[in-house]
Amino acid sequence: MKDLFKDIFDIDDVHGVMFLPFKGKLVFSEFASQQPKKIGDINWLPFVHSLNGIHEAELIFENNRFYLRKAGMGYILVVMGKAGLTEMVRLNCDVLISSFEQTKKKHKGLELFFKKK
């Protein structure tokens, strides 16, 4: 799974990437440094529902930014610092989602990407 998001991780000042399915149970989270404690135990369902099908969003805070992108079965959430290039993250998400859609046509859903090895 980490290989799927490698290009996003390679962008300067990207701190982490998460995939949140519409059902709200965190499927993937990877951070460049220490992963936040108990991030997998959080009930993400209220957050996912509050997005109400939004296609794309950028949340800007004092020291960090979150980039959210709807992708097939859920949302990609990219955590980055102030210097993170949103345009590059957006481009890499476009490429990733395009590959999801091409694979989805060949296979049932995105299960191919999320199988545990």
GIJO-V456395 format. One record per pair of residues at least 12 apart in sequence whose ideal C-beta (glycine too) atoms are under 7 Angstrom apart, sorted by the first residue. I is the first residue (numbers start at 1). J is the second residue. Records with the same first field share a line. If there is no record, write none. Layout:
I->J + J
//
This chain:
1->28 + 114
2->30
4->96 + 113
5->17 + 30
7->92
8->78 + 89 + 92
9->32
11->84 + 85 + 88 + 89 + 92
12->83 + 84 + 85
13->80 + 81 + 83 + 84
14->78 + 80 + 84 + 89
15->31 + 32 + 33 + 79 + 80 + 81
16->29 + 30 + 31 + 32 + 79
17->30 + 76 + 78
18->77
19->74 + 76
20->44 + 48 + 74 + 75 + 77
21->73 + 74
22->48 + 73 + 74
24->43 + 44 + 45 + 48
26->39 + 40 + 44
27->114
48->75
51->75
54->70
55->70
56->68 + 69 + 70
58->86
63->81 + 82
64->79 + 80 + 81
65->80 + 84
66->79
67->80 + 86 + 89
69->93
71->97 + 100
72->97 + 100 + 104 + 110
73->109 + 110
76->93
100->113
//
